[in-house]
Amino acid sequence: MTRVPPRLISAVRLLGPAGTAGPPDGDIAASMRGIAGLLAHRLATDPSRPLVTFYDDATGERVEFSATTLDNWIAKTANMLVDTLGLGAGDRIGVDLPTHWLGLVIPLAGWLAGLEVVLTDTGGTSENGGTSENGGTSENGGISALAVTAGATLPPTTHLSALFVAEDRLDATADLVVDETVALSLRPLGGRMLRPVPGVLDYSAEVPPHGDRFAPPPPAPEQVELLRAGSRIAAAWALGPADRVLSTAPPTTAEGLLGGLLAPLVAGASIVLCRRVDPAALTRRIEAERITAVVAAPVAAGTPGAPGAEIAAVGAAEPLVLAGSGVRTLHLPRLG
C-alpha cells in the first residue's frame, strides 16, 4: 500500500483569516504584539491559577499546569531549539502531535524563539472523534475545514529544520525533508521513548536539562496575526477569565490551536485538554472541572451526519455536553 505523505500547513496562514473574523473589538492590546508579550501578560496577571489541565483517559493521567509551570516548559523547549538544535529566526519546525499538553508547549516555544510553525496533516480518524479526509486511523484527526484557506498548504518537499513528532508517528512522517527529528513518547510522568531510534532525539531526555528562562528575540510580524486571530475568536465566543474551556482537538487543527490554546490564553481563561476521551466520564468531568464551554472538534466533509466540512461537537459526546447546565458549545466560523 502506497504511503500518502503528510500535508504541511503553515499555522499562521491557517489561522490568519480568523484575524479578520468576529467582532472588531477583538483587537489585541499594544503590549501584546507577540507570543512573548502574551505569555508575559499571563504570568504577570495570573501566575498561579491552573492554566492547563490535561487528561488521558486511556492511561488515567491527569496533570495540571499554572502559567508559571507551563512557561517553564515553554522556556526549556525554546532553549533546546536554540542551544541544542541551533535554530534561529526564520527557521521552520513541524508539529505532528495528538491532543496533549506538550502539543501546546511546542508551538508556543517555536513562536517564542521566532520560528515558523508548520502543522502536519497525516489524515485518519481521531481517537477523540474527529475524522480527516484521507482515511485510516490517526490521533491527529486532520487539519479541518480551515485548511482550504488559500496559500495555507506548503509543498510536500518543504524543508523543516526540526520535526516534533509523537513516537508512534515516526514512520508516517519519515518521508518529510527534515534536518532533526525530535520524538515525544507522550507517556505519563515524562517517560522516555520506549525504543530509542538512531538519529532521533528524545524530547524527554533533551529538554529537562535546559534553563527555565528564555530571552526571546523581537517577535516576527506575523505573530500579530496569531494574537489577533485568538483575540477575535475569544471575543466572538465571549470568553473571559472565569471560563474553563474543554477541548479534545489536536494542536494540528485550527480548533486545537485557536479553541484549545490561543483564544483562551488571550482571554485569560483556562484550558482542559482531553485525549482519548471516555464518553462515560465526560459529564462527571465537566462538573468536577467546572467547565463553562466546550470547543467543537473537526469532522471532515463526507462524514455521516456532517454537513459538508462543518464542525461537530466532541465526538459522540455532544448530548452529554449539552445536558450540562450553563455549558456552551463553541464552533469556529467558516473561514477562508
LOFINU-427465 format. One line per field, with one value per residue: residue in three letters; x, y, z of N, C-alpha, C in turn; residue number from 1. Coordinates in steps of 0.05 Angstrom, whole numbers, plus 5000, padded with zeros to 4 digits. Atoms other than C-alpha are relative to their C-alpha. Layout:
BEGIN
code <- c(Ala;...)
n.x <- c(X;...)
n.y <- c(Y;...)
n.z <- c(Z;...)
ca.x <- c(X;...)
ca.y <- c(Y;...)
ca.z <- c(Z;...)
c.x <- c(X;...)
c.y <- c(Y;...)
c.z <- c(Z;...)
pos <- c(NUM;...)
***
This chain:
BEGIN
code <- c(Met;Thr;Arg;Val;Pro;Pro;Arg;Leu;Ile;Ser;Ala;Val;Arg;Leu;Leu;Gly;Pro;Ala;Gly;Thr;Ala;Gly;Pro;Pro;Asp;Gly;Asp;Ile;Ala;Ala;Ser;Met;Arg;Gly;Ile;Ala;Gly;Leu;Leu;Ala;His;Arg;Leu;Ala;Thr;Asp;Pro;Ser;Arg;Pro;Leu;Val;Thr;Phe;Tyr;Asp;Asp;Ala;Thr;Gly;Glu;Arg;Val;Glu;Phe;Ser;Ala;Thr;Thr;Leu;Asp;Asn;Trp;Ile;Ala;Lys;Thr;Ala;Asn;Met;Leu;Val;Asp;Thr;Leu;Gly;Leu;Gly;Ala;Gly;Asp;Arg;Ile;Gly;Val;Asp;Leu;Pro;Thr;His;Trp;Leu;Gly;Leu;Val;Ile;Pro;Leu;Ala;Gly;Trp;Leu;Ala;Gly;Leu;Glu;Val;Val;Leu;Thr;Asp;Thr;Gly;Gly;Thr;Ser;Glu;Asn;Gly;Gly;Thr;Ser;Glu;Asn;Gly;Gly;Thr;Ser;Glu;Asn;Gly;Gly;Ile;Ser;Ala;Leu;Ala;Val;Thr;Ala;Gly;Ala;Thr;Leu;Pro;Pro;Thr;Thr;His;Leu;Ser;Ala;Leu;Phe;Val;Ala;Glu;Asp;Arg;Leu;Asp;Ala;Thr;Ala;Asp;Leu;Val;Val;Asp;Glu;Thr;Val;Ala;Leu;Ser;Leu;Arg;Pro;Leu;Gly;Gly;Arg;Met;Leu;Arg;Pro;Val;Pro;Gly;Val;Leu;Asp;Tyr;Ser;Ala;Glu;Val;Pro;Pro;His;Gly;Asp;Arg;Phe;Ala;Pro;Pro;Pro;Pro;Ala;Pro;Glu;Gln;Val;Glu;Leu;Leu;Arg;Ala;Gly;Ser;Arg;Ile;Ala;Ala;Ala;Trp;Ala;Leu;Gly;Pro;Ala;Asp;Arg;Val;Leu;Ser;Thr;Ala;Pro;Pro;Thr;Thr;Ala;Glu;Gly;Leu;Leu;Gly;Gly;Leu;Leu;Ala;Pro;Leu;Val;Ala;Gly;Ala;Ser;Ile;Val;Leu;Cys;Arg;Arg;Val;Asp;Pro;Ala;Ala;Leu;Thr;Arg;Arg;Ile;Glu;Ala;Glu;Arg;Ile;Thr;Ala;Val;Val;Ala;Ala;Pro;Val;Ala;Ala;Gly;Thr;Pro;Gly;Ala;Pro;Gly;Ala;Glu;Ile;Ala;Ala;Val;Gly;Ala;Ala;Glu;Pro;Leu;Val;Leu;Ala;Gly;Ser;Gly;Val;Arg;Thr;Leu;His;Leu;Pro;Arg;Leu;Gly)
n.x <- c(5017;4984;5004;5005;4984;5016;5001;4987;5017;4990;5019;5008;5019;5024;5015;5001;5027;5014;4993;5019;5027;5009;5006;4976;4988;4981;4973;4982;4988;4974;4979;4998;4995;4987;5005;4986;5016;5024;4992;4992;5025;5014;4983;5002;5027;5012;4978;5002;5025;4996;5003;5006;5004;4999;5009;4999;5017;4989;4980;5009;4983;5010;4979;5009;4978;5006;4986;4971;4988;5001;4979;4974;4997;4997;4973;4981;5002;4989;4971;4991;5001;4978;4973;4994;5005;4988;5019;5003;5023;5005;4999;5026;5002;5025;5013;5018;5006;5029;5008;4982;4990;4976;5009;5002;4974;4981;5005;4994;4971;4991;5005;4984;4973;5000;5000;5025;5011;5014;5016;5002;5026;4994;5025;5010;5022;4990;5010;5019;5025;4998;4993;4989;5009;4982;5005;4980;5004;4979;5010;4999;5027;5002;4996;5028;5010;4984;4977;5005;4991;4980;4973;4992;4985;4973;4992;4991;4971;4991;4979;5005;4975;5005;5027;5008;5020;5006;4983;5014;5004;4974;5001;5018;4988;4973;4993;4998;4973;4996;4973;5000;5026;5002;5023;5012;5014;5025;5007;5003;4977;4977;4984;4985;5008;4999;4979;4983;4996;4976;5004;5024;4997;5021;5007;4999;4972;4986;5010;4999;4976;4998;5010;5029;5003;4992;5000;5010;4993;5024;5020;5004;5024;5025;5011;5023;5024;5008;5014;5026;5018;5009;5016;5027;5016;5007;5022;5024;5010;5005;4983;4988;4984;5015;5007;4983;5007;4992;4994;4988;4988;4971;4988;4996;5025;5007;5015;4981;4983;5016;5018;4986;4976;4996;5023;5000;4976;5004;5023;4995;5014;4984;5004;5000;4995;5007;4991;5012;5021;5020;5025;5014;4988;4999;5019;4988;4977;5010;5008;4977;4981;5015;4998;5021;5003;4987;4993;5008;4978;5005;5010;4996;5022;5005;5006;5029;5011;4986;5008;4976;4977;5008;4986;5017;4991;4979;5006;5028;5006;5014;5024;4991;4991;5023;5016;4989;5012;4982;4976;5006;4982;4988;4994;4985;5014;4987;4981;4984)
n.y <- c(4976;4975;4981;4973;4981;4981;4972;4980;4976;4978;4993;4972;4998;5014;4984;4972;4989;4994;4973;4982;5010;4994;4971;4983;4994;5021;4992;5005;4977;4992;5014;5028;5001;5026;5021;4994;4981;5013;5017;4982;4989;5021;5004;4976;4996;5025;5020;5025;5016;5020;4991;5024;5026;5020;5027;5021;5021;5027;5006;4989;4978;4973;4982;4972;4981;4971;4984;5001;5026;5004;4983;5013;5020;4985;4988;5022;5010;4979;5002;5024;4993;4982;5010;5027;5003;4977;4987;4971;4987;5008;5029;5013;5026;5013;5012;5022;5009;5002;4983;5005;4974;4993;4989;4971;4990;4999;4976;4975;4998;4993;4971;4984;4999;4986;5019;5006;5025;5013;5023;5023;5012;5027;5013;5021;4996;4993;5015;4983;4997;4986;5017;4986;5009;5019;5028;5011;4993;4982;4982;4972;4993;4982;4972;4989;4984;4976;5006;4992;4972;4998;4997;5012;5025;4998;5024;5023;5000;4978;5007;4995;5002;5020;5011;5011;5020;5022;5023;5019;4988;4997;5012;4985;4974;5006;4989;4971;4990;4991;5001;5013;5010;5002;5016;4997;5025;4992;5017;4985;4993;4993;5024;4999;5017;5029;5012;4980;5002;4985;4975;4986;4989;5005;4974;5002;5000;4976;4975;4993;4986;4973;4980;4993;4972;4997;4972;5002;4979;4985;5018;4998;4984;5017;5008;4983;5013;5022;4989;4989;5022;5009;4979;4997;5023;4997;4980;5011;5020;4986;5013;4982;5013;5020;5024;5023;5010;5027;5005;5026;4997;5000;4974;4998;4990;4973;5002;5004;4976;4977;5005;5013;4987;4971;4985;4999;4987;4971;4992;5004;5023;5023;5021;5028;5017;5028;5018;5027;4995;5020;4985;5004;4983;4972;4983;4997;4982;4973;4989;4999;4979;4975;4991;4981;5000;5023;4994;5021;5013;5000;5023;4994;5003;5027;5016;5002;4981;4975;4985;4990;5000;4987;5010;5013;4997;5018;5027;5008;4991;4975;5000;4998;4973;4983;5005;4985;4974;4978;5007;4994;5012;4978;5008;4980;4991;5008;4979;5006)
n.z <- c(5000;5003;4978;5008;4984;4986;5009;4983;4998;4984;4978;5003;5022;4993;4980;5009;5005;4975;4992;5012;4994;4973;4995;5002;4974;4994;5005;4977;4987;5011;4985;5007;5029;5007;4981;4975;4985;4990;4977;4979;4989;4984;4977;4983;4991;4989;5002;4985;5004;5022;5027;5017;4987;5021;4995;5020;4988;5006;4980;4974;4993;4997;4991;5000;5002;4998;5020;4993;5007;5029;5011;4996;5021;5025;5000;5003;5028;5017;4996;5015;5028;5007;4991;5009;5029;5014;5017;4997;5013;5028;5003;4997;4985;5005;4976;5005;4973;4994;4978;4977;4990;5014;5025;4996;4994;5023;5017;4985;4999;5027;5005;4981;5011;5026;5022;5013;4992;5021;4990;5019;5003;5007;5008;4983;4981;4974;4978;4986;5014;5025;5023;5022;5026;5013;4991;4982;4972;4990;4979;5007;5008;5023;4995;4999;5022;5004;5018;5027;5003;5022;4993;4975;5004;5010;5016;4983;4998;4984;4981;4972;4984;4980;4998;4974;5008;4981;5005;5017;5026;5014;5026;5017;5008;5008;5027;4999;5002;4972;4990;4975;4991;4971;4994;4974;4992;4990;4978;4975;4984;5017;5007;5024;5021;4994;5016;5013;5029;5008;5014;4990;4973;4981;4987;4971;4992;5009;4991;4971;4991;5009;4981;5002;5008;5028;5009;5027;5019;5007;5013;5029;5005;5003;4974;4995;5011;4982;4977;5009;5004;4974;4987;5012;4994;4972;4998;5013;4981;4974;4980;4980;4980;4984;5017;5003;5027;5006;5028;5007;5026;5000;5006;5029;5012;4993;4975;4978;4996;4992;4978;4978;4991;5003;4991;4970;4989;5003;4984;4972;4992;4996;5021;4992;5024;4996;5020;4999;4981;4992;4999;4975;4979;5008;4985;4973;5002;5005;4974;4982;5008;5003;5028;5009;5029;5013;5028;5018;5013;5029;5015;5028;5019;5007;4977;4996;4982;5001;5023;5013;4982;4975;4976;4980;4972;4990;5007;4995;4973;4999;4983;4972;4996;5000;4976;4978;4997;5003;5017;5028;5020;5016;5027;5016;5024;5025;5008;5024)
ca.x <- c(5000;5028;5040;5009;5057;5031;5006;5044;5003;5030;4999;4999;4966;4916;4894;4903;4831;4807;4843;4791;4731;4689;4673;4721;4732;4775;4837;4898;4929;4991;5030;5018;5049;5077;5074;5127;5083;5022;5058;5088;5019;4990;5049;5041;4965;4951;5014;4988;4917;4912;4922;4922;4893;4906;4870;4887;4831;4870;4923;4885;4934;4915;4965;4956;4999;4996;5020;5087;5099;5075;5121;5179;5167;5159;5225;5262;5237;5255;5325;5331;5310;5364;5421;5415;5386;5418;5355;5340;5291;5260;5274;5215;5194;5140;5090;5057;5025;4957;4917;4967;4995;5061;5023;5012;5083;5119;5083;5089;5163;5173;5139;5175;5241;5220;5209;5155;5109;5084;5029;5025;4961;4972;4899;4857;4806;4820;4813;4774;4721;4747;4756;4800;4791;4848;4821;4858;4869;4907;4901;4914;4846;4864;4872;4796;4757;4805;4858;4824;4849;4887;4961;4959;4986;5061;5095;5109;5183;5185;5248;5237;5295;5263;5202;5169;5130;5096;5139;5085;5083;5156;5143;5086;5130;5193;5188;5188;5250;5276;5344;5329;5273;5252;5206;5158;5136;5077;5079;5057;5108;5152;5173;5226;5218;5202;5251;5308;5316;5385;5388;5324;5327;5285;5248;5243;5319;5338;5294;5295;5369;5356;5343;5272;5285;5289;5307;5263;5282;5235;5170;5161;5109;5061;5054;5007;4960;4962;4943;4890;4860;4858;4830;4774;4752;4754;4710;4662;4656;4651;4708;4734;4778;4722;4716;4744;4746;4747;4779;4793;4821;4894;4942;4949;4878;4851;4803;4861;4905;4850;4798;4846;4902;4904;4832;4831;4902;4885;4820;4852;4812;4837;4841;4822;4851;4823;4857;4825;4762;4718;4648;4622;4668;4655;4593;4626;4689;4651;4621;4685;4727;4673;4674;4637;4649;4668;4704;4674;4722;4733;4695;4713;4666;4633;4628;4557;4517;4567;4540;4599;4660;4621;4648;4616;4619;4664;4655;4593;4593;4554;4488;4527;4557;4491;4459;4504;4470;4505;4557;4560;4589;4637;4641;4693;4663;4676;4737;4778)
ca.y <- c(5000;5068;5115;5183;5238;5285;5353;5412;5472;5539;5554;5629;5621;5572;5618;5684;5690;5688;5755;5787;5748;5763;5830;5888;5896;5833;5873;5860;5907;5945;5909;5841;5844;5774;5708;5731;5790;5746;5697;5754;5785;5719;5709;5780;5777;5704;5664;5610;5591;5528;5547;5478;5414;5351;5284;5220;5171;5113;5118;5153;5210;5278;5335;5409;5469;5540;5596;5593;5518;5518;5577;5538;5482;5532;5566;5499;5478;5546;5539;5469;5496;5549;5516;5443;5449;5516;5545;5619;5669;5645;5571;5523;5469;5418;5392;5324;5312;5289;5325;5333;5389;5384;5399;5468;5476;5461;5514;5567;5552;5556;5623;5648;5632;5669;5606;5588;5533;5483;5432;5363;5333;5258;5241;5188;5184;5218;5178;5238;5233;5276;5248;5271;5261;5213;5151;5106;5117;5173;5214;5278;5279;5325;5399;5413;5459;5517;5481;5504;5575;5597;5590;5552;5487;5483;5437;5367;5379;5439;5438;5433;5449;5404;5359;5346;5282;5230;5168;5125;5172;5167;5120;5163;5225;5190;5220;5292;5335;5345;5363;5340;5296;5301;5246;5251;5187;5225;5175;5195;5227;5248;5178;5170;5135;5061;5044;5093;5106;5123;5195;5214;5259;5241;5303;5276;5268;5332;5385;5379;5400;5466;5530;5553;5625;5647;5714;5718;5756;5810;5776;5761;5808;5750;5736;5796;5757;5697;5740;5777;5711;5687;5753;5758;5687;5698;5760;5723;5668;5719;5683;5714;5698;5659;5609;5539;5513;5439;5417;5349;5377;5363;5422;5406;5433;5503;5481;5458;5520;5571;5540;5499;5549;5620;5643;5621;5646;5715;5717;5698;5634;5565;5502;5430;5383;5313;5258;5191;5212;5163;5189;5158;5202;5267;5292;5280;5315;5375;5383;5368;5416;5469;5472;5531;5518;5460;5471;5432;5383;5378;5329;5324;5330;5265;5240;5214;5269;5323;5377;5389;5408;5434;5422;5372;5374;5330;5264;5226;5263;5325;5303;5295;5364;5397;5364;5405;5468;5531;5495;5523;5491;5535;5529;5563;5605;5582;5620;5625)
ca.z <- c(5000;4979;5037;5028;5050;5103;5082;5110;5134;5156;5224;5211;5143;5170;5227;5190;5166;5239;5248;5203;5231;5292;5325;5315;5390;5387;5370;5415;5465;5444;5499;5468;5399;5401;5437;5487;5506;5513;5559;5599;5608;5633;5681;5708;5717;5736;5751;5798;5779;5735;5663;5630;5658;5617;5617;5580;5593;5563;5617;5673;5671;5698;5704;5717;5700;5724;5679;5716;5707;5634;5620;5649;5599;5542;5561;5567;5498;5467;5497;5467;5399;5401;5440;5421;5350;5333;5305;5295;5267;5202;5212;5207;5256;5242;5294;5289;5357;5383;5437;5493;5537;5501;5437;5466;5491;5425;5381;5436;5444;5369;5364;5426;5391;5328;5286;5236;5259;5208;5222;5192;5166;5168;5157;5191;5247;5312;5376;5402;5349;5291;5221;5165;5091;5078;5114;5161;5235;5268;5331;5294;5260;5202;5195;5188;5143;5152;5111;5048;5062;5000;5008;5074;5045;5034;4983;5010;4997;5043;5086;5161;5208;5260;5268;5335;5327;5371;5377;5344;5284;5264;5206;5179;5175;5151;5080;5103;5089;5160;5190;5260;5286;5359;5383;5442;5478;5509;5566;5636;5682;5624;5606;5553;5486;5491;5436;5420;5346;5316;5293;5331;5392;5453;5477;5548;5551;5515;5545;5622;5629;5595;5634;5650;5629;5556;5526;5464;5401;5374;5351;5278;5247;5232;5307;5309;5264;5311;5370;5331;5310;5382;5406;5356;5366;5441;5432;5385;5438;5495;5532;5597;5657;5691;5633;5634;5563;5547;5482;5451;5386;5370;5362;5287;5276;5276;5331;5373;5362;5367;5412;5454;5461;5432;5445;5519;5530;5503;5542;5608;5610;5629;5586;5599;5546;5539;5500;5482;5516;5554;5539;5603;5644;5607;5643;5711;5687;5662;5731;5770;5729;5727;5651;5621;5547;5501;5435;5378;5346;5270;5226;5153;5094;5077;5148;5162;5194;5177;5131;5084;5125;5184;5254;5302;5377;5420;5383;5404;5470;5449;5481;5547;5539;5523;5583;5628;5654;5630;5587;5517;5454;5415;5339;5296;5240;5169;5147;5084)
c.x <- c(5018;4994;4996;5016;4982;4999;5013;4984;5014;4980;4990;4980;4974;4982;4995;4972;4984;5007;4981;4971;4993;4997;5026;5013;5019;5029;5017;5011;5027;5023;5004;5003;5014;4994;5014;4984;4975;5006;5008;4976;4986;5016;4996;4972;4989;5020;4994;4975;5005;4994;4992;4997;4997;4991;5007;4985;5010;5020;4992;5016;4984;5022;4990;5024;4989;5015;5030;5012;4999;5022;5028;5005;5004;5029;5021;5000;5012;5031;5011;5000;5025;5027;5007;4998;5012;4982;4997;4977;4998;5001;4972;5002;4972;4989;4981;4994;4970;4993;5016;5011;5026;4994;4994;5028;5017;4994;5007;5030;5011;4996;5016;5028;5002;4999;4972;4991;4983;4986;4999;4972;5005;4975;4991;4978;5011;4987;4980;4975;5002;5009;5011;4994;5017;4996;5021;4995;5023;4988;4998;4973;4998;5001;4973;4995;5018;5024;4996;5008;5022;5028;5009;5017;5027;5007;5010;5030;5011;5020;4992;5027;4997;4971;4996;4977;4996;5016;4986;4994;5025;4999;4983;5012;5028;5008;5002;5030;5007;5030;5002;4972;5001;4974;4990;4985;4971;4990;4997;5027;5025;5017;5014;4989;5002;5023;5016;5005;5026;4994;4975;5004;4975;4994;5003;5028;5013;4992;5004;5026;5002;4988;4971;4996;5010;4998;4991;5010;4975;4981;4999;4973;4974;4989;4976;4975;4991;4984;4973;4980;4989;4982;4973;4982;4991;4977;4974;4987;4994;5015;5011;5015;4985;4994;5021;4991;5011;5004;5011;5015;5030;5011;5006;4974;4996;4984;5018;5017;4985;4983;5014;5025;4998;4976;4998;5023;4997;4979;5005;4986;5019;4991;5000;5002;4993;5008;4987;4978;4982;4974;4985;5010;4996;4981;5011;5024;4992;4991;5024;5019;4987;5003;4977;4995;5016;5004;4993;5024;4995;4990;5001;4975;4997;4995;4970;4991;5014;4993;5025;5023;4994;5014;4980;5011;5018;4991;4971;4990;4983;4975;5007;5007;4975;4982;5009;4989;5022;5025;4993;5020;5009;5007;5016;4983;5014;5017;5014;4983)
c.y <- c(5025;5018;5028;5019;5020;5027;5018;5026;5021;5008;5029;5003;4987;5017;5028;5010;5006;5028;5021;4992;5010;5030;5016;5006;4977;5007;4997;5025;5005;4986;4971;4998;4975;4980;5006;5020;4988;4983;5017;5012;4980;4995;5023;5002;4976;4978;4973;4984;4980;5013;4977;4976;4979;4973;4982;4976;4972;4992;5009;5024;5026;5018;5029;5019;5028;5015;4998;4974;4995;5017;4988;4980;5013;5011;4978;4991;5021;4999;4976;5006;5017;4988;4973;4997;5023;5015;5030;5011;4991;4971;4989;4975;4989;4988;4979;4986;4998;5021;4993;5028;5008;5010;5029;5012;5004;5024;5026;5004;5008;5029;5018;5004;5013;4981;4999;4973;4988;4976;4978;4988;4971;4984;4980;5009;5005;4982;5017;5006;5015;4982;5017;4986;4977;4971;4991;5009;5016;5017;5029;5010;5020;5029;5015;5019;5024;4995;5008;5029;5001;5005;4988;4975;5006;4976;4978;4998;5023;4991;5009;4998;4979;4991;4989;4981;4979;4975;4980;5011;5003;4988;5017;5026;4996;5013;5030;5008;5014;4998;4984;4991;4996;4985;5003;4974;5006;4981;5016;5004;5005;4977;5003;4981;4971;4987;5023;4994;5015;5025;5015;5009;4993;5025;4998;4999;5026;5025;5006;5013;5029;5019;5007;5030;5003;5029;5000;5022;5017;4982;5005;5015;4984;4991;5018;4987;4977;5011;5013;4979;4989;5020;5003;4976;5000;5019;4989;4979;5012;4986;5021;4984;4979;4974;4978;4985;4972;4996;4972;5002;5000;5027;5003;5007;5029;5000;4997;5025;5024;4995;4988;5013;5031;5016;5000;5015;5030;5010;4998;4976;4977;4977;4973;4983;4971;4983;4973;4999;4976;5015;4997;5017;5030;5018;5005;5019;5029;5013;5004;5023;5027;5012;5018;4999;4976;5008;4977;4990;4997;4973;5006;4997;4971;4982;4999;5020;5027;5015;5013;4998;5014;4986;4988;5005;4976;4971;4994;5011;5025;4999;5002;5029;5018;4996;5016;5029;5022;4995;5005;4986;5021;4989;5022;5008;4988;5023;4992;4998)
c.z <- c(5000;5024;4990;5018;5015;4985;5021;4999;5017;5021;4997;4977;5005;5018;4991;4996;5026;5010;4988;5005;5028;5004;5000;5026;5009;4995;5026;5012;4989;5015;4992;4970;4991;5021;5026;5017;5012;5024;5024;5014;5018;5026;5020;5014;5015;5001;5012;4996;4977;4973;4981;5018;4978;5010;4977;5012;4995;5022;5028;5009;5004;5011;4997;5000;5004;4977;5005;4991;4970;4987;5003;4978;4973;4997;4996;4971;4981;5003;4985;4970;4992;5006;4990;4969;4984;4982;5006;4984;4971;4995;5004;5017;4993;5026;4991;5026;5003;5022;5024;5009;4986;4971;5001;5004;4975;4982;5015;5002;4973;4994;5018;4989;4973;4976;4987;5008;4978;5012;4979;5001;4990;4994;5022;5018;5027;5021;5017;4984;4974;4978;4979;4974;4988;5008;5019;5028;5010;5023;4991;4990;4978;5008;5002;4977;4994;4982;4972;4996;4979;5011;5026;4997;4987;4983;5018;5003;5017;5022;5028;5015;5022;4999;5027;4995;5022;4992;4981;4972;4984;4972;4980;4990;4989;4973;5000;4999;5026;5007;5025;5008;5031;5006;5029;5006;5009;5022;5026;5014;4983;4992;4973;4979;5008;4986;4987;4971;4992;4984;5009;5029;5017;5016;5031;5011;4995;5014;5030;5009;4993;5021;4996;4997;4971;4993;4971;4982;4994;4985;4970;4995;4998;5027;5008;4990;5017;5024;4993;4995;5026;5013;4989;5004;5029;5004;4988;5019;5028;5023;5019;5020;5016;4984;5004;4975;4996;4970;4997;4974;5002;4991;4970;4986;5008;5026;5024;5006;5009;5025;5025;5010;4998;5011;5031;5012;4999;5019;5030;5011;5005;4982;5013;4975;5007;4976;5003;5020;5005;5003;5027;5023;4995;5016;5028;4999;4996;5027;5019;4993;4996;4972;4993;4970;4989;4971;4982;4985;4970;4990;4971;4983;4993;5023;5004;5021;5000;4975;4988;5019;5026;5023;5019;5028;5008;4994;5004;5026;5001;5017;5030;5007;5003;5024;5024;5001;4997;4984;4971;4981;4981;4972;4987;4976;4976;4990;4974;4975)
pos <- c(1;2;3;4;5;6;7;8;9;10;11;12;13;14;15;16;17;18;19;20;21;22;23;24;25;26;27;28;29;30;31;32;33;34;35;36;37;38;39;40;41;42;43;44;45;46;47;48;49;50;51;52;53;54;55;56;57;58;59;60;61;62;63;64;65;66;67;68;69;70;71;72;73;74;75;76;77;78;79;80;81;82;83;84;85;86;87;88;89;90;91;92;93;94;95;96;97;98;99;100;101;102;103;104;105;106;107;108;109;110;111;112;113;114;115;116;117;118;119;120;121;122;123;124;125;126;127;128;129;130;131;132;133;134;135;136;137;138;139;140;141;142;143;144;145;146;147;148;149;150;151;152;153;154;155;156;157;158;159;160;161;162;163;164;165;166;167;168;169;170;171;172;173;174;175;176;177;178;179;180;181;182;183;184;185;186;187;188;189;190;191;192;193;194;195;196;197;198;199;200;201;202;203;204;205;206;207;208;209;210;211;212;213;214;215;216;217;218;219;220;221;222;223;224;225;226;227;228;229;230;231;232;233;234;235;236;237;238;239;240;241;242;243;244;245;246;247;248;249;250;251;252;253;254;255;256;257;258;259;260;261;262;263;264;265;266;267;268;269;270;271;272;273;274;275;276;277;278;279;280;281;282;283;284;285;286;287;288;289;290;291;292;293;294;295;296;297;298;299;300;301;302;303;304;305;306;307;308;309;310;311;312;313;314;315;316;317;318;319;320;321;322;323;324;325;326;327;328;329;330;331;332;333;334;335;336)
***
